[in-house]
């Protein structure tokens, strides 16, 4: 899956502007939060600007072009939803690498030798396990589980 296709899926999943007082990210649009981007005008954020931020701050640091096609969307969506650090650590755990949050030679080598379907399965299992542990799960859990299940149908 290429960058633009993955972006379109995530932007569609994230939808438009929300400002839920219970969300620690604060104002959010297309998965871009005011907490993470305090200098961005979230209300007027365009899809093109979101794509620029996704490429610079998510896709490139995660080295997604080097990952197996089936894995890209899962890691990208996890990063937008939960942060690059969490997504990186889940990726590392999924391939048996030390979860230090940095994609280096050990992680890259482990990715190359891991069945991508197993990687996606383990990664999303770790992601779901984390979601279930969050305090907001009783209110938001159904939506979070739908997000992951909709994603798995697309890979």
C-alpha positions, 0 to 999 in steps of 0.5 A: 500500500502506498503513502497516498492510499494509506493517508486516504484510509486514515483520513477517512477513519479519523474524519473531521474536526472533534474537540472532545473534552475527555480526549487528552489530545484536545482538538483533533482533525484527521488524527492530528491533535492540538496536543501533538501540534500546538502551533497548528490551526486544527480547525482549518487543517486541510487534508493536504497539510495532514498528509504533509505532517503524516509523511514528515512525522509518521511515514518517514520516521517509521521507514514504512516504504521499507516494510512489507506492503501488508504491514504498512497500513497497520503500523501507520494507523497505529502511529496516527492513533497512538503515537509513533513511539507506541507503534514502533514498540508494538512493531518491535514486540511483534518481531521479537526485537527489543522494544526501544522505540527505534527502528535500527538494524536489529528491528529491520532484520527481524522484520525481514525474517518475520511472516508479515501476516503473523506480524500484523496479527501480533501487532494488532493484538498488542494494540487491542490489549492496550486499548482495553486497558485504557480508562476510556474503553468503556465509552470509546471501546466499541469505536476503537475495536471497529477501527482495528477490525475495519483496518484488518479487512483492508490489509 
